[in-house]
Amino acid sequence: MRYDNQSRRHFLGTAATTAITFAGIPASAFQIRGAANTSFGPLKQIDAGVLNIGYAEEGPANGPVVILLHGWPYDIHSYTDVTPLLTSKGYRVIVPYLRGYGTTRFLSDKTFRNGQQSVLAVDTIALMDALKIEKAIIAGFDWGARTADILAALWPERCKAIVSVSGYLIVNLIANAKPLPPKAELGWWYQYYFATERGRLGYDANRHDFARLIWSLASPKWNFDDDTFERSAAAFNNPDHVAIVIHNYRWRLSLAEGDPQYDTLEKKLSERPVITVPAITIGSDFDGAAADGKSYARQFSGRYSHRVLNGIGHNVPQEAPQAFANAIIEVDGY
């Protein structure tokens, strides 16, 4: 999940100067309560950078490419309903397991199990290189939304456009260290838990029940069934899952060091780079007062619009697949 000071500070942001489209769209317009599609075809594996990445691929090989990125504690099944909506329009859709999830594995036991923000974008560029994809639309939520933002900020030449749930999520560690009002801090409870050895052990021992709790808290109006959850929960059995998750959240709180080889990238990200590629951001009930997108609209200088989905929680692609697919198709035309 994307609870961090950068996103929480949306509540404190000033009104944006960028032109923005607001639409309070009711959940009933887009939700599919019972998943219409429950799985992908056979998954593929490819060596890319430091990983052997597991991924789903659907649609015509020569179609415009869309890369869909999940977050924590979710997996590629967040996109089982979005994918056919896109392939029916001629898109080639790639849905990778992030490092620490599903069938994605490190090529070496010696590689640092690093979860800092920049490495997830580096992984995506490595996947694109391995698949010989020069440019793609990048769309995601949670960790995936942050990664889409970072790709657009650091490698705009590789991004045709982006769709980002919860908007501009790039983390500045200095800003992230500043305390927020108690109510906002309460949303960080699991990050503080993960900061302790008890939290690491607890998550390792209870990752299944922990993830289910987060799903319920982040999407209280989403009545997902057991089968839907179990399909995603299997991805958390990855041998590197706990190490990646714990490092990700400890790094955000400056309690764990990143890898020095990514210091240059992190320095660029700390400067809050403006995103110049076409973009659509999506706010939902999960974002609270920040759902209107005003606090981060100025971080997008290209053609840009914002959508608000009322009655939808954090897992927008799975809760409102038609709305998410529509945003990708629309931004492609910008």
N, C-alpha and C positions, 0 to 999 in steps of 0.2 A: 504493500500500500504506500501511498504517497504522502503520508503525514510527515511534514518537515517544516522548518521555519519559513522556507521560501514559499511554500504553498500556503501555510497558515497565515503568512503575512498578507495574503490576498485581502483579508479582512481589514487591513490597515492601509491598503493602497489608495492612491488618489484616482480621480476620474481620468480615463484615457482620452487621448486626443485622436487616436486612430479611429477611422470610420468603422462602425460595428453594427451588425445586424442582430437583434434580439428576438427570440421567439420562445414564448412559454408554451412548449408543445406538450400536451398531455400524454401520459404513459400509454393510454389505451390506443393511441394512434400508431404505436410502433412495437409494442411488446409482443413477444411470443412466449407465453407462460410455460407451455410444454415444448421442449426443444423439438423442432421439426427434423433436425439432423443430429445424430448422436456421435458420429465418428467421421474420420477421414479415410481415404484409401490407404494402402500400405505406405508407411513412412519411409523416407529416404535418409541416408547418412552421407555426410561429406566432410573431409578434413578442411578446416578453415581456420587459419591462425593457430592458436594454441589448443583448439578444440576439434573434436569430431562432433559435428552438429547434427542432431536429429530434426527433421522438418517434414511438414506436409507440403505437397505441391499439387495444385489443381488448376485446371484451365488450359487454354491453348498455349503452346510453347512460344509462339511468336506474339502473344498478347502483351499489352502494356503491363508492367510488373507492379504489384502491390505487395508490400511486406507488412505483415500484421504481427505486432509484438505484444505479448502478455506481460503480466506483472506478478506480484506476490500477494496472496498465496493462490495463484491461478495457474493456468497452463494453456496449451494450444486449443483446448476444447472450448474456450471462450469464443472461438471463431467458427464453430461448426455450422452456424446458421448464416453468418456473414459471408462466408466463402462462396456458397452456391449463388448467392445474390450477385456477387461480383463476377464469377465465372460465366454466368448467364449473359453478362454484358460484354464478354470477350476478354476479361482480365486474366492474367496469369498470377495466381495468388501463392505466396510463399509464407508459411507459418512456422517459424522455428521455435524449438525449445530453447529458452535462455540457458546460460551456464548454470549448472546446479539443478536442472529440471529434466524430467523425462529421460530420453535416450541420449542426450548430449553429454559427452565425456571429455575430460582433459586428455590430451595426447601423452602427457608426461606426469608421473607422480610428483615430480619436483616443482611443477608450476605453482606459484602462489595462488591460493584459492581466494581470489580478489573479487569483491563485489562493489567496488567504488563506481560512481556513475559513468565515468568515461570509458571504462573497459567494456561495458555492454554495447556502447556505440562502436567501439573498435571491433568487437565480435561481429556486429552486423555488417560493417564494411568488409571484414574478412570473408563473410558468407557471400556477399555480393561479388567480391573478386573471384571466389572459388566457383561461383555459378556463372561468371562472366556477365553479370548484370551491371551495366554502366550507370543506370539511373532508375529510380523507383519512387513510387508514392509510399511513404512510410506512415503507418497509422498504429496507434496504440493507446493503452490506458495504464495507469499506475506506473511501474517501472518502464513499461513500453512507451508511455506518453513522454516520460522524461527522456528516454533514448531517442525518440523521434525528434524532440526539441534539440537535443545535442547534435544529432546528425545534421539537421537543418542549419544549425549555428556554425558548426565546424567544417562540414563538407557539403555546402549548398549545391555544389556541382553534381552531387550524387543523388540529390532529392528533387524530384519533380514537384512535389507538394507534400504536405503533412496534414494529418488529422490527429489532434491531441486532446484527450479527455482531461479535464481539469486545467488545461491551458499551459502556461509557462512554468515548468517545474524544475528548471536547472538550479542546482544547489550551490549556494555560496556559504562555505563553512564558517566564515566569520559572522555573517548575518544569522546563520543557523544556530550560533551559540547564544544569541540574545534571548532571554526569557520572554514568554508571552503571558497574557492573562491566564489565571488558573483554569478557566473553562477550556481554553485552547490547549493548555498543557495536558489536560486530562486525556485528550485524544492521542497523546503520545505514550500511553501506559505501556504498550508492548515494546516500544523502543527502549524505555527505561528497564524493562524486564530483560530484554536481550542484552543490555549493557552489563548484566551480572553473569557470573558463572552458573548460578541457579537458573537463570533464564535460558542459557545455552543448553544446559542439561534438560530443563523442562521442555523446551521446544523439541529437542531431539527425541525425548521419550513420548511426547504427546503431539507430534506434528499434525496428525490426522484431526484430532479434536480441536487443536488450536486453530487450524485453518478453517474448520467449519464454524467456529465461533466468529472469526473475522468476517467470513462471508455473511453471516447473519447480522453482525453489527454494521457492516458497510452497505448492505442492501436489505434493509428491514422489510421492504415491501415485495421482495422477490421470493416467491414460494417455490424455490428449487426443490427437487425431489432427491432421494438418496442416490439414485443412479447417476443423476447429473453431477452430484458432488464427487461420488466415487471415481468417475471417469477422470476427473482432474486430480484427485488426491493421490492416485497412483504415481503421478509425476514427482511427488515429494519424497519418494523412496530412493531417488538418485543419491549415490554415495557422497556427493559434494554439496547436497542441498543445504544442510544446516550450516556448514562453513561459509557458504556464499551469503545466505540470508543474514547470519550474525555479523559477518564483516560489513555487509552493506549498511546495516543500521548503526553499527558502532562507528563506522567511518563517518557517517553523516553527523554524528555527535562529537566528532574529533576524538574519539576514544580508541581508534585503531588507525594505524598509518596506512596510507595508500602505497602503491608501487611507484618508486621515483621515476620510472620510465614514462609515466603518464603525467608528470608534474607540469609540463608545458601545456598539455591539454587542459588540465584542471585550472591553471592560471588564466587561460583564455575564458573558461567557463565562469570563473569567479568574477569576471568583469561584466557579467550579465549581457552577453552579446545579443544584439537584435537579430531576429529571424527574418530573413529577406524573401524566402521562398513562399509561394502561395500556401495559405493555411486556413483551416477551420478548427476552432476549438469548441469543446462541448462541456457545458456545465450541467450538473445533476443535483438531486437532493443531497447527495454526499458532500457537496462543496459548500453547503450552507449559504451564508451571505456572499460568498465568493462566486456563486453560480452564475451571476450576471456577466462575469468576465471583465469587468471594467478595470480591475486593478492590474491586469497584465496585458491588456490590449495594445498598449504602447510598445510592447516588446516585439510586435509583429509589424514590419514596415512594408511587406508586399501586399498583394491583394488578400484580404482577410475578412472573415465573418465568424460569428459566434452563434451557437445554438444552446438553448436551455431546455432540458428534458425534465419536466415535472413528473414526480412519482417514480423516477428511476434512481437506482443506487449507483454504486461505484463501478460495477462490472457492466458498463454500458453495452459493449458488443454482444453480450449474452442476454442481457435484459431487454435491449432495444436494438436488435440486429438490423432491422430495416432502416432505422434512423442512422445508424453507424455506416451502413453501406451507402446510403444516400449521400452522406457527407463526403465519402471518398469519391463517389462518382461526380459530385458537384465540384469538389476542389480540383479534380482532374481537368475540368473545363475552364479553370481560372487562367 
